[in-house]
């Protein structure tokens, strides 16, 4: 009986430890932004009061984003509308300090 109790307590401690690691390693919105810009060749410069961003020498007219942090993971969706009319959406999941590109679908809907 003592052995089962020890195993149960050890399991609870491990779960609490795992959740604590997940909470402390959840990426921030700034980390998501830097990663998306780096990963996709988007260059941003501060010009006066505004920030001007380009991709493949095309001006990005506007961008919008949605950031969600639930403690154990974070999700980030960012839309870019480029000068040539192209619109690009990036969906990124952050967990354990890592960032992963996601596709629009059932998993993305569940996470958001």
C-alpha positions as CSV (number, residue, x, y, z in Angstrom):
1,X,0.0,0.0,0.0
2,X,2.9,2.4,0.8
3,X,4.4,1.7,-2.6
4,X,1.3,2.7,-4.5
5,X,1.0,5.9,-2.4
6,X,4.6,6.8,-3.2
7,X,4.1,6.2,-6.9
8,X,0.9,8.3,-6.9
9,X,2.6,11.2,-5.1
10,X,5.6,11.0,-7.4
11,X,3.2,11.1,-10.4
12,X,1.5,14.2,-9.0
13,X,4.9,15.9,-8.3
14,X,6.0,15.1,-11.9
15,X,2.8,16.6,-13.4
16,X,3.2,19.8,-11.4
17,X,6.9,20.0,-12.4
18,X,5.9,19.5,-16.1
19,X,3.2,22.2,-15.9
20,X,5.6,24.6,-14.2
21,X,8.2,24.1,-17.0
22,X,5.5,24.6,-19.6
23,X,4.4,27.9,-18.0
24,X,7.9,29.3,-17.7
25,X,9.0,28.4,-21.2
26,X,5.9,29.7,-23.1
27,X,7.1,32.1,-25.8
28,X,6.1,35.8,-25.6
29,X,4.4,37.8,-28.4
30,X,7.8,39.5,-29.2
31,X,9.5,36.1,-29.6
32,X,6.7,35.1,-32.0
33,X,7.1,38.3,-34.0
34,X,10.9,38.0,-34.3
35,X,10.7,34.3,-35.3
36,X,8.1,35.0,-38.0
37,X,10.1,37.9,-39.4
38,X,13.3,35.9,-39.4
39,X,11.8,32.7,-40.8
40,X,10.0,34.4,-43.7
41,X,12.5,37.1,-44.8
42,X,10.5,40.0,-43.6
43,X,12.6,43.1,-42.9
44,X,11.2,45.9,-40.7
45,X,12.7,49.4,-40.1
46,X,11.6,52.2,-37.8
47,X,11.0,55.3,-39.9
48,X,9.8,58.2,-37.8
49,X,6.8,57.2,-35.7
50,X,6.0,54.2,-37.9
51,X,7.6,50.9,-38.7
52,X,7.9,50.0,-42.4
53,X,8.2,46.3,-43.3
54,X,9.1,44.7,-46.6
55,X,9.2,41.2,-48.0
56,X,11.1,40.5,-51.3
57,X,11.4,44.3,-51.8
58,X,7.6,44.6,-51.7
59,X,6.1,46.9,-49.1
60,X,3.8,45.3,-46.5
61,X,0.7,47.6,-46.4
62,X,-0.8,46.3,-43.2
63,X,-0.7,43.5,-40.8
64,X,-2.9,42.2,-38.1
65,X,-2.4,39.6,-35.5
66,X,-4.1,37.5,-32.8
67,X,-2.0,36.3,-29.7
68,X,-3.3,33.8,-27.2
69,X,-1.4,32.7,-24.1
70,X,-3.0,30.0,-22.0
71,X,-0.1,29.4,-19.7
72,X,1.1,26.0,-20.9
73,X,1.2,27.0,-24.5
74,X,0.7,30.1,-26.7
75,X,-0.7,30.5,-30.2
76,X,-0.1,33.4,-32.6
77,X,-1.8,34.2,-36.0
78,X,-0.4,37.0,-38.1
79,X,-1.7,38.3,-41.4
80,X,0.3,40.4,-43.8
81,X,-1.1,42.2,-46.9
82,X,1.7,42.9,-49.3
83,X,1.9,45.6,-51.9
84,X,1.4,43.3,-54.9
85,X,-2.0,42.2,-53.4
86,X,-0.8,38.9,-51.9
87,X,-2.1,38.1,-48.4
88,X,-0.2,35.8,-46.2
89,X,-1.2,34.3,-42.9
90,X,1.2,32.6,-40.5
91,X,-0.1,30.4,-37.7
92,X,2.4,29.5,-35.0
93,X,2.2,27.3,-31.8
94,X,4.6,27.9,-29.0
95,X,5.2,25.2,-26.4
96,X,8.3,24.3,-24.3
97,X,10.1,27.3,-25.7
98,X,9.8,26.1,-29.3
99,X,7.8,27.5,-32.1
100,X,6.0,25.4,-34.7
101,X,4.2,26.5,-37.9
102,X,0.6,25.3,-38.0
103,X,-1.9,24.9,-40.8
104,X,-5.4,26.1,-40.7
105,X,-7.6,23.2,-39.7
106,X,-9.3,21.3,-36.8
107,X,-6.2,21.3,-34.5
108,X,-5.8,25.1,-35.0
109,X,-9.5,25.6,-34.2
110,X,-9.2,23.6,-31.0
111,X,-6.1,25.5,-29.9
112,X,-7.8,28.8,-30.5
